[in-house]
Amino acid sequence: MTCDDIQLLHSQRLLHELAPAERAVLERHLAECEVCSAYARQTTALWRQLGETPVPAPRLRARFETLLADRAAVPAFSLPWLPLAAALLLGVGAGWLVGGRDAAELTALRGEVTELHAQVTVALLEQASVSGRLHGVAYGREHASEQSRITEALISAVLTDPNVNVRLAAVQALAPQAVRHPELVSAVVVQDSPLVQLSLIDALLESADASARTELAALVRDTRIFPAVRAYLRDRLARSV
């Protein structure tokens, strides 16, 4: 496996999606490769900031409200907002941040958190490093149902990201809602990787959308698709009749 493959496995481990055999491969590589080992330490620390930040004490409530009020004056999004996004999400979920507030204020604050999730996702997906963009996909996957801008960013990653692993991860992130995004059918033909084409086909067929199935059937003879992928598509369509 390449270091990029190992970094993808590490991202899957953070999401608790790694089989025991894959975990063993990952651990062996990390024990031998200092670059990937350092990457794993850094990304694990970041992931804990994103998803495992403890609920802040009540004394921090005023600080968070001040940060939210000041956010409109910040000219550009920066990565130090990541821990804030996680903390705000937990705070709103627990109800501690808005205790005693009315429903309108609660709705407004949840809107702020949703917008912050979108900013986090887009910022990570624009990182120069593959590992950073993979984390963007993982973060966006958790919040794709909240805002269309997150879904659009994931679709853009499928269409334009230069790294195959990032595109594969983005397809998996979009799979639960593939039925609502017919543009994923057209994404099949622009891929330069048969693995991404196969993943897109699987996601669309498993969505059980009749229109997607019809559009995919038209691709069986499309020479822009790898021959082996066309054969796979033909077989999948025949078996799912």
Secondary structure, DSSP 8 states (H G I E B T S, - for coil): --HHHHHHHHHHHHTT---HHHHHHHHHHHHH-HHHHHHHHHHHHHHHHHH------GGGHHHHHHHHHHGGG-SS--TTHHHHHHHHHHHHHHT-TTTT--HHHHHHHHHHHHHHHHHHHHHHHT-SSHHHHHHHHHHHHHHTTT-HHHHHHHHHHHHH-S-HHHHHHHHHHHGGGGGG-THHHHHHHT-S-HHHHHHHHHHHHHTT-HHHHHHHHTTTT-TTS-HHHHHHHHHHHHHT-
